[in-house]
Amino acid sequence: MAEMNHKLRVPDLPHGIGSYRFIYFSELLKKPVCIGKIGNRIGRLTDIVFAGAEPYPEAVGIYIEHGWGKPTTFIPWNRVLRIEDDAIFVQPPDEGNEYPPFVDQPGWILMDKHLMGRTIVDMDDRRVEVVNDVHLLEAKGRFLLVHVDISFNGFLRRWGLGKLHWMKDDLISWKYVQPLSVEDAVSTDKVSLSVTRRQIHELPSEDLADMLEELGKEEKDALFSALDSEKAAETLAEAEPRTQRQIIAALRKERARNIFTEMTIPQLAGLFSVLPHDHVSELMALLTKDQADRVRAILSEREATAKGMMSSDFLTMVRETTVSEALAKIRQSSLEPESISYLYVVGENGQPLLGVIDLRELILASDDAKLGDIMIEPVVTAEEDDVQDDLSEMFAKYHYRMIPVVDGQDNILGVIRYNDIMKGVETRIKI
């Protein structure tokens, strides 16, 4: 059995899978199925049956169609002994001399019947590509459906011409592709992107960014168009530069304007730094004057300062506030979750900065405790003119999710977020 040289990225592999090998479905189709030894052949594999599961469907059995009026045969996967170059070997049936006929079950997926040759369509029902093969993972007795192959190589393998291998395989992770219902698969010959408009807003922006990097242009545009402005901004900031350029090039101005209002200044600077100069000039016009001035300052300076990169989204309370009062105010605030990783304790007039409380510690404290009693002091802070290298070192040393920026009198001016420094600005500088 020829094994696939291309390897899945580590995050795509199920945890604890151990040793494994990849196999294409086309390499198994029509392969002899034998009981015990090569001479005891009972038919040829016609299909493999998978049951839906997360993160990947798992094989439940193999399907053998004999033709000439003979009944089909279904062999449960736990009866499959091994897959070799010349045949698939299975155990003898428990009772009698034959395995039972195949009986379809709700949620089962047949590789050849429901996937091979089907058209992949995006969420707007536009044709994208054709499934030419299915990429399978065998490990520790399990058989998982992990990719579909839309390359011409898959087409060649289906017709027994796999040795030609004209180009690189083009795999789409099963996480992003799913069959329609069995009835729809039979009547429409279509397979759809698995992520619905509702589901994509529940996925982490990092996962969405990874997804965009794997998809083709039409799929990429369709998926990104389904994101609201806030989710689109988070995802765009996490994407690699090539994907950022492709997405921005396809955006309408009003859509871009709405997305930019959801991005931080460092995120905008990081994005603009990878775009062509002429494009940046056009996009600057979509920003507010304050945004544009601050972004230009970062782009024009060799080293941007903390003052130019800080965000004004943070939460402060005085030291006499009780934990129950603090939690009530947090729930009533309109800040995003990432803006309240920490609660900053200040003096009676709102200044200076006195201490900090991790939100997790706040939740565990007694309701009547006062913030001044549970806060951590002194606070690790950044100064207005600290540069990116200084901030990177602070985050690397203390592992905070956010660091406050203060002036010479310890008055809090803003906060710097980990993602903005360690992912956003750092990426910009390396490019």
GIKAMO-V699669 format. One record per residue. N is the residue number from 1. RES is the residue in three letters. PHI is phi in whole degrees, -180 to 180 (none if undefined). PSI is psi in radians with two decimals (NA if undefined). BURIAL is + if it has 9 or more other ideal C-beta (glycine too) atoms within 8 Angstrom, else -. Layout:
n->(N & N)
res->(RES & RES)
phi->(PHI & PHI)
psi->(PSI & PSI)
burial->(BURIAL & BURIAL)
//
This chain:
n->(1 & 2 & 3 & 4 & 5 & 6 & 7 & 8 & 9 & 10 & 11 & 12 & 13 & 14 & 15 & 16 & 17 & 18 & 19 & 20 & 21 & 22 & 23 & 24 & 25 & 26 & 27 & 28 & 29 & 30 & 31 & 32 & 33 & 34 & 35 & 36 & 37 & 38 & 39 & 40 & 41 & 42 & 43 & 44 & 45 & 46 & 47 & 48 & 49 & 50 & 51 & 52 & 53 & 54 & 55 & 56 & 57 & 58 & 59 & 60 & 61 & 62 & 63 & 64 & 65 & 66 & 67 & 68 & 69 & 70 & 71 & 72 & 73 & 74 & 75 & 76 & 77 & 78 & 79 & 80 & 81 & 82 & 83 & 84 & 85 & 86 & 87 & 88 & 89 & 90 & 91 & 92 & 93 & 94 & 95 & 96 & 97 & 98 & 99 & 100 & 101 & 102 & 103 & 104 & 105 & 106 & 107 & 108 & 109 & 110 & 111 & 112 & 113 & 114 & 115 & 116 & 117 & 118 & 119 & 120 & 121 & 122 & 123 & 124 & 125 & 126 & 127 & 128 & 129 & 130 & 131 & 132 & 133 & 134 & 135 & 136 & 137 & 138 & 139 & 140 & 141 & 142 & 143 & 144 & 145 & 146 & 147 & 148 & 149 & 150 & 151 & 152 & 153 & 154 & 155 & 156 & 157 & 158 & 159 & 160 & 161 & 162 & 163 & 164 & 165 & 166 & 167 & 168 & 169 & 170 & 171 & 172 & 173 & 174 & 175 & 176 & 177 & 178 & 179 & 180 & 181 & 182 & 183 & 184 & 185 & 186 & 187 & 188 & 189 & 190 & 191 & 192 & 193 & 194 & 195 & 196 & 197 & 198 & 199 & 200 & 201 & 202 & 203 & 204 & 205 & 206 & 207 & 208 & 209 & 210 & 211 & 212 & 213 & 214 & 215 & 216 & 217 & 218 & 219 & 220 & 221 & 222 & 223 & 224 & 225 & 226 & 227 & 228 & 229 & 230 & 231 & 232 & 233 & 234 & 235 & 236 & 237 & 238 & 239 & 240 & 241 & 242 & 243 & 244 & 245 & 246 & 247 & 248 & 249 & 250 & 251 & 252 & 253 & 254 & 255 & 256 & 257 & 258 & 259 & 260 & 261 & 262 & 263 & 264 & 265 & 266 & 267 & 268 & 269 & 270 & 271 & 272 & 273 & 274 & 275 & 276 & 277 & 278 & 279 & 280 & 281 & 282 & 283 & 284 & 285 & 286 & 287 & 288 & 289 & 290 & 291 & 292 & 293 & 294 & 295 & 296 & 297 & 298 & 299 & 300 & 301 & 302 & 303 & 304 & 305 & 306 & 307 & 308 & 309 & 310 & 311 & 312 & 313 & 314 & 315 & 316 & 317 & 318 & 319 & 320 & 321 & 322 & 323 & 324 & 325 & 326 & 327 & 328 & 329 & 330 & 331 & 332 & 333 & 334 & 335 & 336 & 337 & 338 & 339 & 340 & 341 & 342 & 343 & 344 & 345 & 346 & 347 & 348 & 349 & 350 & 351 & 352 & 353 & 354 & 355 & 356 & 357 & 358 & 359 & 360 & 361 & 362 & 363 & 364 & 365 & 366 & 367 & 368 & 369 & 370 & 371 & 372 & 373 & 374 & 375 & 376 & 377 & 378 & 379 & 380 & 381 & 382 & 383 & 384 & 385 & 386 & 387 & 388 & 389 & 390 & 391 & 392 & 393 & 394 & 395 & 396 & 397 & 398 & 399 & 400 & 401 & 402 & 403 & 404 & 405 & 406 & 407 & 408 & 409 & 410 & 411 & 412 & 413 & 414 & 415 & 416 & 417 & 418 & 419 & 420 & 421 & 422 & 423 & 424 & 425 & 426 & 427 & 428 & 429 & 430 & 431)
res->(MET & ALA & GLU & MET & ASN & HIS & LYS & LEU & ARG & VAL & PRO & ASP & LEU & PRO & HIS & GLY & ILE & GLY & SER & TYR & ARG & PHE & ILE & TYR & PHE & SER & GLU & LEU & LEU & LYS & LYS & PRO & VAL & CYS & ILE & GLY & LYS & ILE & GLY & ASN & ARG & ILE & GLY & ARG & LEU & THR & ASP & ILE & VAL & PHE & ALA & GLY & ALA & GLU & PRO & TYR & PRO & GLU & ALA & VAL & GLY & ILE & TYR & ILE & GLU & HIS & GLY & TRP & GLY & LYS & PRO & THR & THR & PHE & ILE & PRO & TRP & ASN & ARG & VAL & LEU & ARG & ILE & GLU & ASP & ASP & ALA & ILE & PHE & VAL & GLN & PRO & PRO & ASP & GLU & GLY & ASN & GLU & TYR & PRO & PRO & PHE & VAL & ASP & GLN & PRO & GLY & TRP & ILE & LEU & MET & ASP & LYS & HIS & LEU & MET & GLY & ARG & THR & ILE & VAL & ASP & MET & ASP & ASP & ARG & ARG & VAL & GLU & VAL & VAL & ASN & ASP & VAL & HIS & LEU & LEU & GLU & ALA & LYS & GLY & ARG & PHE & LEU & LEU & VAL & HIS & VAL & ASP & ILE & SER & PHE & ASN & GLY & PHE & LEU & ARG & ARG & TRP & GLY & LEU & GLY & LYS & LEU & HIS & TRP & MET & LYS & ASP & ASP & LEU & ILE & SER & TRP & LYS & TYR & VAL & GLN & PRO & LEU & SER & VAL & GLU & ASP & ALA & VAL & SER & THR & ASP & LYS & VAL & SER & LEU & SER & VAL & THR & ARG & ARG & GLN & ILE & HIS & GLU & LEU & PRO & SER & GLU & ASP & LEU & ALA & ASP & MET & LEU & GLU & GLU & LEU & GLY & LYS & GLU & GLU & LYS & ASP & ALA & LEU & PHE & SER & ALA & LEU & ASP & SER & GLU & LYS & ALA & ALA & GLU & THR & LEU & ALA & GLU & ALA & GLU & PRO & ARG & THR & GLN & ARG & GLN & ILE & ILE & ALA & ALA & LEU & ARG & LYS & GLU & ARG & ALA & ARG & ASN & ILE & PHE & THR & GLU & MET & THR & ILE & PRO & GLN & LEU & ALA & GLY & LEU & PHE & SER & VAL & LEU & PRO & HIS & ASP & HIS & VAL & SER & GLU & LEU & MET & ALA & LEU & LEU & THR & LYS & ASP & GLN & ALA & ASP & ARG & VAL & ARG & ALA & ILE & LEU & SER & GLU & ARG & GLU & ALA & THR & ALA & LYS & GLY & MET & MET & SER & SER & ASP & PHE & LEU & THR & MET & VAL & ARG & GLU & THR & THR & VAL & SER & GLU & ALA & LEU & ALA & LYS & ILE & ARG & GLN & SER & SER & LEU & GLU & PRO & GLU & SER & ILE & SER & TYR & LEU & TYR & VAL & VAL & GLY & GLU & ASN & GLY & GLN & PRO & LEU & LEU & GLY & VAL & ILE & ASP & LEU & ARG & GLU & LEU & ILE & LEU & ALA & SER & ASP & ASP & ALA & LYS & LEU & GLY & ASP & ILE & MET & ILE & GLU & PRO & VAL & VAL & THR & ALA & GLU & GLU & ASP & ASP & VAL & GLN & ASP & ASP & LEU & SER & GLU & MET & PHE & ALA & LYS & TYR & HIS & TYR & ARG & MET & ILE & PRO & VAL & VAL & ASP & GLY & GLN & ASP & ASN & ILE & LEU & GLY & VAL & ILE & ARG & TYR & ASN & ASP & ILE & MET & LYS & GLY & VAL & GLU & THR & ARG & ILE & LYS & ILE)
phi->(none & -72 & -99 & -75 & -76 & -65 & -117 & -64 & -67 & -51 & -61 & -81 & -83 & -58 & -63 & 73 & -73 & 71 & -71 & -157 & -146 & -101 & -139 & -88 & -60 & -61 & -77 & -102 & -59 & 73 & -71 & -60 & -114 & -126 & -94 & 79 & -140 & -60 & -77 & -101 & -82 & -115 & 153 & -119 & -69 & -101 & -162 & -120 & -103 & -119 & -107 & -61 & -158 & -106 & -87 & -134 & -61 & -121 & -63 & -113 & 172 & -115 & -117 & -121 & -112 & -89 & 76 & 54 & 80 & -79 & -67 & -70 & -130 & -121 & -114 & -57 & -62 & -70 & -99 & -81 & -84 & -166 & -115 & -121 & -62 & -95 & -170 & -107 & -105 & -129 & -78 & -69 & -63 & -68 & -125 & 72 & -109 & -138 & -79 & -74 & -65 & -74 & -127 & -65 & -127 & -57 & 88 & -80 & -122 & -102 & -56 & -73 & -73 & -105 & -124 & -60 & 80 & -79 & -89 & -87 & -121 & -87 & -69 & -97 & 66 & -95 & -67 & -117 & -150 & -116 & -76 & -96 & -163 & -125 & -100 & -117 & -121 & -107 & -161 & 49 & 81 & -102 & -133 & -116 & -91 & -115 & -146 & -114 & -108 & -107 & -81 & -67 & -58 & -61 & -61 & -64 & -62 & -60 & -104 & 75 & -114 & -62 & -68 & -69 & 39 & -76 & -150 & -71 & -62 & -119 & -102 & -117 & -60 & -62 & -59 & -109 & -132 & -147 & -77 & -73 & -62 & -57 & -63 & -68 & -62 & -72 & -88 & -114 & 57 & -123 & -125 & -120 & -59 & -78 & -89 & -84 & -61 & -73 & -68 & -66 & -77 & -95 & -85 & -61 & -61 & -63 & -68 & -64 & -63 & -61 & -62 & -60 & -68 & -91 & -84 & -74 & -60 & -64 & -64 & -60 & -64 & -65 & -67 & -65 & -67 & -84 & -85 & -73 & -59 & -67 & -67 & -63 & -64 & -62 & -69 & -62 & -67 & -87 & -72 & -77 & -54 & -62 & -67 & -58 & -63 & -66 & -68 & -61 & -63 & -98 & -84 & -73 & -61 & -67 & -63 & -62 & -59 & -65 & -69 & -63 & -67 & -94 & -101 & -78 & -60 & -61 & -64 & -64 & -63 & -63 & -66 & -65 & -69 & -104 & -97 & -59 & -57 & -62 & -69 & -61 & -60 & -66 & -73 & -57 & -67 & -86 & -89 & -70 & -59 & -64 & -60 & -62 & -62 & -71 & -66 & -61 & -62 & -69 & -68 & -86 & -87 & -63 & -133 & -71 & -97 & -60 & -61 & -76 & -104 & -73 & -109 & -95 & -90 & -154 & -124 & -123 & -148 & -81 & -69 & -81 & -65 & -83 & -61 & -63 & -67 & -63 & -64 & -64 & -67 & -63 & -64 & -85 & -73 & -100 & -73 & -72 & -54 & -69 & -85 & -123 & -63 & -131 & -112 & -99 & -98 & -127 & -70 & -59 & -94 & 90 & -150 & -83 & -75 & -107 & -165 & -141 & -132 & -68 & -58 & -67 & -70 & -62 & -64 & -84 & -76 & -69 & -61 & -91 & -69 & -95 & -60 & -63 & -86 & -112 & -73 & -98 & -143 & -72 & -92 & -73 & -130 & -109 & -96 & -55 & -98 & -64 & -98 & -57 & -63 & -62 & -67 & -59 & -65 & -66 & -65 & -65 & -79 & -102 & 61 & -82 & -85 & -158 & -129 & -76 & -107 & -126 & -93 & -67 & -103 & 64 & -82 & -76 & -105 & 178 & -135 & -110 & -95 & -54 & -60 & -67 & -91 & -81 & -114 & -73 & -67 & -62 & -63 & -61 & -70 & -75 & -69)
psi->(2.11 & 2.30 & 2.63 & 2.28 & -0.61 & 2.38 & 2.47 & 2.60 & 2.56 & -0.75 & -0.37 & -0.28 & 2.34 & 2.51 & 2.42 & 0.37 & -0.40 & -2.58 & 2.62 & 2.94 & 2.67 & 2.49 & 2.43 & 2.51 & -0.66 & -0.44 & -0.28 & -0.44 & 2.29 & 0.09 & 2.44 & 2.49 & 2.17 & 2.56 & 1.94 & -1.03 & 2.84 & -0.50 & -0.27 & 1.16 & 2.36 & -0.04 & -2.96 & 2.57 & 2.17 & -0.55 & 2.84 & 2.36 & 2.23 & 2.59 & 2.42 & 2.33 & 2.81 & 2.40 & -0.17 & 2.47 & 2.58 & 2.46 & 2.37 & -0.21 & 3.03 & 2.64 & 2.22 & 2.17 & 2.10 & -0.48 & -3.10 & 0.62 & -0.03 & 2.54 & 2.68 & 2.94 & 2.38 & 2.15 & 2.02 & 2.57 & -0.51 & -0.11 & -0.07 & 2.14 & -0.87 & 2.76 & 2.08 & 3.06 & -0.66 & -0.29 & 2.93 & 2.19 & 2.34 & 2.83 & 2.75 & 2.69 & 2.67 & -0.69 & 2.37 & -2.83 & 0.00 & 2.63 & 2.73 & 2.83 & 2.75 & 2.30 & 2.02 & 2.62 & 2.63 & 2.34 & -0.07 & 2.54 & 2.20 & 2.16 & -0.96 & -0.74 & -0.67 & -0.26 & -0.86 & 2.21 & 0.01 & 2.68 & 2.30 & 2.24 & 2.66 & -3.03 & -0.33 & 0.25 & 0.54 & 2.44 & 2.42 & -1.20 & -3.14 & 2.43 & 1.90 & -0.32 & 2.93 & 2.32 & 2.14 & 2.66 & 2.12 & 2.22 & 2.26 & 0.77 & -0.06 & 2.66 & 2.00 & 2.55 & 1.98 & -0.48 & 2.80 & 2.55 & 2.12 & 0.19 & 2.87 & -0.42 & -0.71 & -0.71 & -0.75 & -0.72 & -0.67 & -0.49 & 0.30 & 0.37 & 0.54 & -0.40 & -0.34 & -0.76 & 1.28 & -0.51 & 3.12 & 2.42 & 2.54 & 1.69 & 2.43 & 2.20 & 2.49 & -0.38 & -0.42 & 0.02 & 2.43 & 2.64 & 2.71 & -3.05 & 2.83 & -0.74 & -0.75 & -0.65 & -0.67 & -0.70 & -0.44 & -0.25 & 0.62 & 2.62 & 2.52 & 2.78 & 2.38 & -0.35 & 2.00 & 2.93 & -0.59 & -0.73 & -0.65 & -0.46 & -0.16 & -0.18 & 2.54 & 2.55 & -0.55 & -0.72 & -0.69 & -0.69 & -0.75 & -0.70 & -0.80 & -0.63 & -0.42 & -0.40 & 2.73 & 3.06 & -0.85 & -0.75 & -0.73 & -0.82 & -0.72 & -0.75 & -0.82 & -0.57 & -0.36 & -0.15 & 2.46 & 2.98 & -0.71 & -0.82 & -0.64 & -0.70 & -0.79 & -0.75 & -0.73 & -0.68 & -0.49 & -0.30 & 2.74 & 2.79 & -0.73 & -0.75 & -0.68 & -0.80 & -0.71 & -0.72 & -0.83 & -0.67 & -0.44 & -0.03 & 2.45 & 2.69 & -0.75 & -0.67 & -0.77 & -0.74 & -0.77 & -0.66 & -0.73 & -0.56 & -0.32 & -0.06 & 2.61 & 2.88 & -0.80 & -0.65 & -0.75 & -0.75 & -0.73 & -0.71 & -0.87 & -0.46 & -0.32 & 0.04 & 2.70 & 2.58 & -0.78 & -0.64 & -0.67 & -0.72 & -0.72 & -0.73 & -0.52 & -0.58 & -0.28 & -0.19 & 2.79 & 2.84 & -0.73 & -0.77 & -0.86 & -0.75 & -0.75 & -0.65 & -0.77 & -0.67 & -0.72 & -0.76 & -0.54 & -0.38 & 2.51 & -0.68 & 1.98 & 2.59 & 2.85 & -0.65 & -0.67 & -0.38 & -0.15 & 2.74 & 2.62 & 0.11 & 1.66 & 2.95 & 2.24 & 2.61 & 2.75 & 2.80 & -0.38 & -0.14 & 2.37 & 2.85 & -0.76 & -0.68 & -0.70 & -0.77 & -0.66 & -0.73 & -0.64 & -0.77 & -0.52 & -0.24 & 2.75 & 0.18 & 2.64 & 2.72 & -0.68 & -0.25 & -0.17 & 0.61 & -0.58 & 2.66 & 2.19 & 2.28 & 2.24 & 3.01 & 3.08 & -0.57 & 0.28 & -0.06 & 2.75 & -3.08 & 2.17 & -0.65 & 3.10 & 2.58 & 2.18 & 2.38 & -0.57 & -0.63 & -0.62 & -0.75 & -0.58 & -0.24 & 2.76 & 2.61 & -0.58 & 0.00 & 2.56 & 2.60 & -0.63 & -0.42 & -0.39 & -0.06 & 2.73 & 2.31 & 2.66 & 2.88 & 2.40 & 2.10 & 2.82 & 2.64 & 2.81 & -0.67 & 0.20 & 2.41 & 3.07 & -0.71 & -0.70 & -0.79 & -0.70 & -0.73 & -0.66 & -0.79 & -0.70 & -0.60 & -0.77 & -0.28 & 0.58 & 2.69 & -0.28 & 2.48 & 2.25 & 2.60 & 2.26 & 2.82 & -2.93 & -0.30 & 0.27 & 0.44 & 2.30 & 2.23 & -0.51 & -3.00 & 2.62 & 2.25 & 2.58 & -0.85 & -0.62 & -0.58 & -0.90 & -0.34 & -0.84 & -1.20 & -0.62 & -0.73 & -0.72 & -0.74 & -0.60 & -0.45 & NA)
burial->(- & - & - & + & - & - & - & + & - & - & - & - & + & - & - & - & + & - & - & + & + & + & + & + & + & + & + & + & + & - & + & + & + & + & + & - & - & - & - & - & + & + & + & - & + & + & + & + & + & + & + & - & - & - & - & + & + & + & + & + & + & + & + & + & + & + & - & - & - & - & - & + & + & + & + & - & + & - & + & + & - & - & + & - & - & - & + & + & + & + & - & - & + & - & - & - & - & - & - & - & - & + & - & - & - & - & - & + & + & + & + & + & + & + & + & + & - & + & + & + & + & + & + & - & - & - & - & + & + & - & + & + & + & + & + & + & + & + & + & - & - & + & + & + & + & + & + & + & + & + & + & - & + & + & + & + & + & + & - & - & - & + & - & - & - & - & - & - & + & - & + & + & + & + & - & + & + & - & + & + & - & + & - & + & + & - & - & - & - & + & + & + & + & + & + & - & - & - & - & + & + & - & + & - & + & - & - & + & + & + & + & + & + & - & + & - & - & + & + & + & + & + & + & + & - & - & + & - & + & - & + & + & + & + & + & + & + & + & + & - & + & - & + & + & + & + & + & + & - & - & + & - & - & - & + & + & + & + & + & + & - & + & + & + & + & + & + & + & + & + & + & + & + & + & + & - & - & - & + & + & - & - & + & + & - & + & + & - & - & - & + & + & - & + & + & + & + & + & + & - & + & - & - & + & + & + & + & + & + & + & + & - & - & + & + & + & + & + & + & - & + & + & + & - & - & + & + & - & + & + & - & - & - & - & + & - & - & - & + & + & - & + & + & + & + & + & + & - & - & - & + & + & + & + & + & + & + & + & + & - & + & + & - & - & + & - & - & - & + & + & + & + & - & + & + & - & - & - & + & - & + & + & + & + & - & + & + & + & - & + & + & + & - & + & + & - & - & - & - & + & - & + & + & + & + & + & - & - & - & + & + & + & + & + & + & + & + & + & - & + & + & + & + & + & + & + & + & + & - & - & -)
//
